[in-house]
Amino acid sequence: MRRKDKEMTDPEAIASVIRKSTVCRLAMSDDNQPYVIPMSFGYQDGAVYFHCAPEGRKIDILRKNPRVCIEFDVDCRLKTGDSACKWGFYFQSAIAFGVAAFIEDAVEKRAALDIIMRQYSNEAFTYPESALEKIVVIRVTVTELTGKAAA
């Protein structure tokens, strides 16, 4: 990281950014063409979980190239100043690099969906078998995680 003064090094502080996030951006590479989309997600034990429809560009890309980058950010506010160079943003962010894998087992899918739902709610949910058969659940095993805070 170029700006060491903004680097977050505490793993718990970085995980806190992820837990506070309500959306992330999933970046993929499609034959050397970047592709990024906003996603709802869950995070636990060094893995990020997503669910989606069983077809589409994201699925096609991940089947060809499972390497991804995920961005999370919170507390974004505009910082004004008396000159253009004094303007900027306050924020905290985390960047995760990892490898995506498709979860096929129904028990594992339910567990992953629970992790996703815990990102947004403390309620307990059930998932009908018919719904599990219609969705894809993806686990990204995080291989590198960095954080940044601008205040």
Secondary structure as UniProt FT lines:
FT   HELIX           4..6
FT   STRAND          7..8
FT   HELIX           11..20
FT   STRAND          24..30
FT   TURN            31..32
FT   STRAND          33..39
FT   STRAND          42..44
FT   TURN            45..46
FT   STRAND          47..52
FT   HELIX           57..64
FT   STRAND          67..79
FT   HELIX           84..86
FT   STRAND          88..103
FT   HELIX           106..118
FT   TURN            119..120
FT   HELIX           129..134
FT   STRAND          136..150
//
